[in-house]
Amino acid sequence: MNYYSTNNKELRYSFKEAVIKGLSPDKGLFFPVAIPKLDEQFFRELPWKSIAEIGFEVAKHFVGDDINESDLKKICDEVFNFPIPLVKVEEGVYSLELFHGPTCAFKDVGARFMSRCLSAFAKQNKEEVRILVATSGDTGSAVANGFLGVEGVSVIILYPKGKVSKIQEQQLTTMGQNIKALEVEGTFDDCQALVKTAFADKDLNQKMNLTSANSINIARLLPQSFYYFYALGQLNEKSREVIVSVPSGNYGNLTGGLLAKQMGLPIESFVASANRNKIVPDYLDHGKYEPKASVQTISNAMDVGAPSNFARMMEIYQENHSDIIEDIKGAWFSDDETKEVMKDVYEREAYILDPHGAVGYLGLKKYLNKEKQVGIFLETAHPAKFKETVESVIKKEVSVPKYLLECLKKKKNSRVISKYFDDFKNFLLNE
Ligand SMILES: *Cc1c(COP(=O)(O)O)cnc(C)c1O
């Protein structure tokens, strides 16, 4: 499979090139030249397939010869070493729980897959790769954890000193092995600037292989299509249409679902569920894309004002607005509505929603026609990750998964650096 850049459809890149580069040199996003249609037998057998088996069968079309089949199979087995259960919340409404991975958020899936692809390429090239990750707290831990213990790859995380939560800091600084954390005396923007400057620094790039692991990497997007197949297999619904609601920020998770539909998965429609950062719901409403500065909400992993995967959504539909609104419905909700539904669903069904999943549930309920449809919403984070918010709403203690508790007990290991590039460069050269 070849890939082009959303800014230039003439150039061709292999999967390997696209994964290593992350972003095309013209700043476009990589996109497959053709989306394969999967055969009938694959769909018939879905209810009996594991998520790793599904992942392998889908991925091989996109990876081609760049990773051999036995290695790709091994990668899929390793990535999905945790369950992704489809849980019934009420009649006709199911939660796809994507938060049982090591950092309790759906980003584990993409991060684990991408890291193992990069490791496979590092081995092929016999060269060590260094990943630089700037984080404001949450994504960094999923990405870094995805690389933990992965051969041929080391990770340097930069985070703003004193500006991440206690649990986030523990997650970032206690991994050890091939993961190092730098506490930058500055803001998240300073961290990001250091990483960008490093990628542009000729001297550094001659001496080492630097790679980014940001959310637009095709190897993070692709595995986010796998669990839609798995969910429909588990649902095994023959008589009603399926509608899926995706709580969204950068729209990578939703784009994964759109890819699955293009491959032939019978999802009738999607709901793009947002918080007050409602750029995409607004676009669906009136056809104009107007990025804005983000505003803060309780579903803060979705506080995005310029969604990075929008270009890929446009690519899938050739920018045809009427086709898009056929497949994707928009919805957005305030923090008050989000809290209210968390309380309601807990009292009614004893199911604890996290603030992101709650937005997904609300979006689903807005469009679900229970007579002819069955609905799935994606639960993207464990409620314990947003413990204070959830507990203040449902008035009950939320139990924290054991591995998160253990992480709180570990000794923090980080190094403080200034926000000036020379310090960072020295660190990289002397490390
Ligand atoms: C990143 C994230 C989202 C948004 O996913 P996108 O793919 O960026 O749309 C939703 N919920 C949680 C918990 C997240 O971490």
The ligand as an SDF file (V2000), in Angstrom:
LIG
                    3D

 15 15  0  0  0  0  0  0  0  0999 V2000
   -7.5920   11.8660   22.9710 C   0  0  0  0  0  0  0  0  0  0  0  0
   -8.8670   11.5780   23.6580 C   0  0  0  0  0  0  0  0  0  0  0  0
  -10.1250   11.7850   23.0460 C   0  0  0  0  0  0  0  0  0  0  0  0
  -10.2500   12.3780   21.6560 C   0  0  0  0  0  0  0  0  0  0  0  0
   -9.8250   11.4970   20.6660 O   0  0  0  0  0  0  0  0  0  0  0  0
   -9.4970   12.0470   19.2070 P   0  0  0  0  0  0  0  0  0  0  0  0
   -9.0250   10.8780   18.4430 O   0  0  0  0  0  0  0  0  0  0  0  0
   -8.4320   13.0990   19.3930 O   0  0  0  0  0  0  0  0  0  0  0  0
  -10.7430   12.6300   18.6680 O   0  0  0  0  0  0  0  0  0  0  0  0
  -11.2630   11.4410   23.7310 C   0  0  0  0  0  0  0  0  0  0  0  0
  -11.2050   10.9580   24.9970 N   0  0  0  0  0  0  0  0  0  0  0  0
  -10.0250   10.7470   25.6170 C   0  0  0  0  0  0  0  0  0  0  0  0
  -10.0440   10.2320   27.0000 C   0  0  0  0  0  0  0  0  0  0  0  0
   -8.8250   11.0390   24.9860 C   0  0  0  0  0  0  0  0  0  0  0  0
   -7.6630   10.8470   25.6220 O   0  0  0  0  0  0  0  0  0  0  0  0
  1  2  1  0
  2  3  1  0
  2 14  2  0
  3  4  1  0
  3 10  2  0
  4  5  1  0
  5  6  1  0
  6  7  2  0
  6  8  1  0
  6  9  1  0
 10 11  1  0
 11 12  2  0
 12 13  1  0
 12 14  1  0
 14 15  1  0
M  END
$$$$
